Amino acid sequence: GYVPNTQARTLVSGRSHILGLIVSEITNPFFPELVQEFENLAVAQGYEVMIGSTNYDPGKTESLFRRMLQRNIDGVAVMTFGVEEDLVRRLIEREFPMVFVDAGPDLPNVRLLKVDYAAGIREAVQHLAALGHRKIAFISGPLAMRSAVARRDAFIRSMAELGIDVPAEHVVEGTHTMEGGLAAMEDLIALPELPTAVVCSNDMTAIGALHALERTTHGVPKEISVVGFDDIHLSQFMLPPLTTVRMSCKDLAGAAVEALR
């Protein structure tokens, strides 16, 4: 029944055996799934995990970084899909292992995980094109985020490969939330001619879009097809089940833990 004193061990070794994990939010099921995978892998390697959520607030992000530095954690994975590089540069004045997704400062102690959004979005567009769709719209995430811009640009390029110019009104900015997806879909429904398919920047947006269509006479997928991006567990329980592009939480978490080690 002996329980070692981890604080004493930290004082002796100079290492905390704690990894930090910062995510954007916990209301989007993608992030709890990511947290679970990260924790499973870290614990298997002998680490504890300290978790923080920024809720897209730069002030909270700074506070989280400082708390983790004060706890002398061994490294931190910033899985927020967009963080201010200037903020990180101000905080990291010593060699401190960090992992970022998509974008991060060019420092020797930083590792960057790049998600191939282009391949995923292209796969979604080609799937819809194979079904005969040509009038395909896109609901993006907040365009202040690099990952959202990358997905939107990938959609436009994928449509161009098919020889299709996308009308400006067929690209609507969302918020990566169900509410944002619902509002964006309502904008598309209000157009004189409804697109026959919609690609969404994430699954929460797609679920909101499905709810907006449920309020109308437009049947899914009979009249309009909806595709998400992430493949959260909830997507398979939607009615109808959501077609979505899988961004593997397990692969992302595994790459982050390995990079920190």
Summary of the structure (lengths in Angstrom):
residues: 261
radius of gyration: 20.6
end to end distance: 29.3
largest distance: 71.0
contacts: 859
relative contact order: 0.13
helix: 45%
strand: 18%
